[in-house]
């Protein structure tokens, strides 16, 4: 008896009467959200890099955290 692989079919994108688009799959929706989030994150990172006072504070905090972590990684 042969084992049949389950097949997945993609539902075509349908347009609603008010101009809204219904996504084909939840996976496509999730990917779209991830890409939009990544773009937003990159824009925010660029804004932070351009703000010299903020970057100075970020570097200071990063150094403090490295100092705390180094106490756990020292060989005794």
C-alpha positions as CSV (number, residue, x, y, z in Angstrom):
1,X,0.0,0.0,0.0
2,X,1.5,3.3,-1.1
3,X,1.7,6.2,1.3
4,X,0.3,9.3,-0.2
5,X,1.9,12.7,0.6
6,X,-0.5,15.3,1.8
7,X,-0.7,18.1,-0.7
8,X,-1.1,21.7,0.2
9,X,-2.9,24.1,-2.1
10,X,-2.6,27.8,-1.9
11,X,-5.8,29.7,-1.8
12,X,-5.7,32.5,-4.4
13,X,-5.8,36.1,-3.2
14,X,-9.3,37.5,-3.3
15,X,-10.3,41.1,-3.5
16,X,-13.1,42.3,-1.3
17,X,-15.7,44.6,-2.6
18,X,-14.3,47.5,-0.6
19,X,-10.8,47.2,-2.1
20,X,-9.3,45.2,0.8
21,X,-7.0,42.2,0.0
22,X,-7.4,38.9,1.7
23,X,-4.1,37.1,2.1
24,X,-3.6,33.7,0.5
25,X,-2.0,32.0,3.5
26,X,-1.3,32.8,7.2
27,X,2.4,32.1,6.3
28,X,2.4,34.9,3.7
29,X,0.8,37.2,6.2
30,X,3.4,36.4,8.8
31,X,6.2,36.9,6.3
32,X,4.8,40.3,5.3
33,X,4.6,41.3,9.0
34,X,8.2,40.2,9.6
35,X,9.5,42.2,6.6
36,X,7.6,45.3,7.7
37,X,8.9,44.9,11.2
38,X,12.5,44.5,9.9
39,X,12.2,47.6,7.8
40,X,10.9,49.6,10.8
41,X,13.8,48.3,13.0
42,X,16.4,49.3,10.4
43,X,14.9,52.7,10.1
44,X,15.0,53.1,13.9
45,X,18.6,51.9,14.1
46,X,19.6,54.5,11.5
47,X,17.9,57.2,13.6
48,X,19.7,56.0,16.7
49,X,23.1,55.9,15.0
50,X,22.6,59.5,13.8
51,X,21.8,60.7,17.4
52,X,25.3,61.2,18.9
53,X,24.1,61.7,22.5
54,X,21.9,58.6,22.3
55,X,24.8,56.6,20.8
56,X,27.1,57.8,23.6
57,X,24.6,56.6,26.2
58,X,24.1,53.3,24.4
59,X,27.9,52.7,24.3
60,X,28.1,53.5,28.0
61,X,25.3,51.0,28.9
62,X,26.9,48.4,26.7
63,X,30.2,48.8,28.5
64,X,28.5,48.5,31.9
65,X,26.8,45.3,30.8
66,X,30.1,43.9,29.5
67,X,31.7,44.6,32.9
68,X,28.9,42.8,34.7
69,X,29.1,39.8,32.4
70,X,32.9,39.7,32.6
71,X,32.6,38.9,36.4
72,X,30.8,35.7,35.5
73,X,33.2,34.6,32.8
74,X,36.5,35.1,34.7
75,X,38.5,31.9,35.4
76,X,39.0,31.5,39.2
